[in-house]
Amino acid sequence: MKHLILTLLLISSTFALSPFSLEGVKNVNIKLFDKSKLLSKEFKEKVVSKVQKEFIKVGIKTQSEEFSNFIVKIEAVKIQKKYVVNTSIFLAEDIIPSRNKSLESLGITYQKSDFFETEDLEVDIYESIVEYLLFDMLEQFRDENE
């Protein structure tokens, strides 16, 4: 029985870890892409504003001269009376690969997505981005930068 419990704990903790590191993130540019074209300009501004406020709270500046972009991507399709939505957040940065120090490349250094069905498009997208995806990212950021 002890082996079963230890195995379950090991498996559950393995899936809780992220393969990405947020250690040392100091500044980013925020970009929002609405691939669905279903959201209002005011809603998109509300999301970007909230992301900026949350980043500032944890010490991340929201304007960078370097190529360091925090990207919020929203895709949604209307099917009858409901929407199927895919929200994602990414951190895309310039990186220098260890194989050749003279190369500079683009790397996705953080990524997390959410996929759901909804009837209340803007409310659920906001919850997905701010209360789920961003919350998890900032929690990992705090843990890695304490």
N, C-alpha and C positions, 0 to 999 in steps of 0.2 A: 504494500500500500504506500509506503514511504517513497518508493521509486516512482510510482505513478504520479504522486503529488509533485515531486521534484521535477519530473519530466514535464508536467503541465505548466508549472511555474517557469521553467526554462523556455518552453515554446511560447508562452504568452509574453514574456519579457523580450524575446527575440523580435516579435512582430511590433512591439512598441517603439523600438529604436528606429531612427532615421539614418539612411546611408549618407546624409548630407551634413555638413558642418556649417554652423553660423558663427563660429568663433572669429572674433576680430572684425565683424561687419560694422562699419562706422558711418557710411553714407551711401544713399541710393537715390536714383531718380525713380519716380512712380509713374507707371504707364498703365492705362486701362484700355483694353480692347473688347468692344462689344461686337462679336461676330454675328450675333442674332439680329441686330438693328431693331430690337423690340423695346429697348430701355430709353427712358427720357434723359435728356441732358442733365437735368436737376438731380436725378437719381445717381448718375455716374459721378457727378461732382460731390455728392454726399458720401459716396463710397471712398473716393480718393481723399476727401477731407478727413474722414475717420481713420483711414490708414495712416495719413500723415500725423495725426494727433497721437495715435498709438505708437508709432515709431519714435516720435519726439519724447514720449514718456519714458521709453527704455534707452534713450540716448543715441538713436540713429538719426542722423541728419537726412533731410529729404531733398537735397540738391547735391549733385556730384558732378565734378568736372571729368572724372574718370568714367569709363563705360561700366557702370554698375547699375543695372536696372531691375527694379522690382516690378514685375508684370502681373496684372490681374487680367485673366482672359475669361470671357463669358460667352458660352455658346448655348443657344436655346432654340427649340423647334416646337411649334404649336401642333398638337395632334388632338383633333376634335376640341374638347373644352379644357384640355390640360396642356401643360408644357413639359417637355423633357429637357433638362438643363445639365450642362457640364460646366462647373466653375473650376478654375485652376489658378494657382499662384506660382510664380517662378522667380528666382533670383538669377539673372544672367550677368556674368562678369567677364572681363578680360582675365585670362589666365596664362601663365607661362609653364608649358609642360616640362617635366624634368628631363625628358629625352633630348631637348634642344632648347637651351636658355635664350637663344636669339629669336625663337618663335613667340608670337603672341596670338592667342586664339580665344574664341568665345566658348565659355563653359556655362552649363546650367548647374549652379552650385546649390540650389534648393528647388524642390518641386513638390507640390501636393495638390490633389484634385478631389472633387466631390461630384457625384452624379446622382440626380434625383428627379422625381416627377412632382409637379406642383400645379395648383390652380391659382395661387397668389404669387405671381412671378417676382415682383420687386421685393416683397417681404422675405420670401424664402432665399432669394439670391443674396440679399444683405446678410441674413443669418448665416448662410453658407460661407460667405467670404469673411465677414468680420468675426462672427461668434464661433466659427469652427476652424477654417483654414488659417486665418491670421492669428487667432488665439493660440493654436498649436505651434505655429512658427515662433511666436514671441515667447512662449513658454520654453521652447528649446533654446532660443537665443539667451534668455535669462540664465538657464541652467549652464550653458557653455561659456558665459561671459562673467560669471560671478567672481 
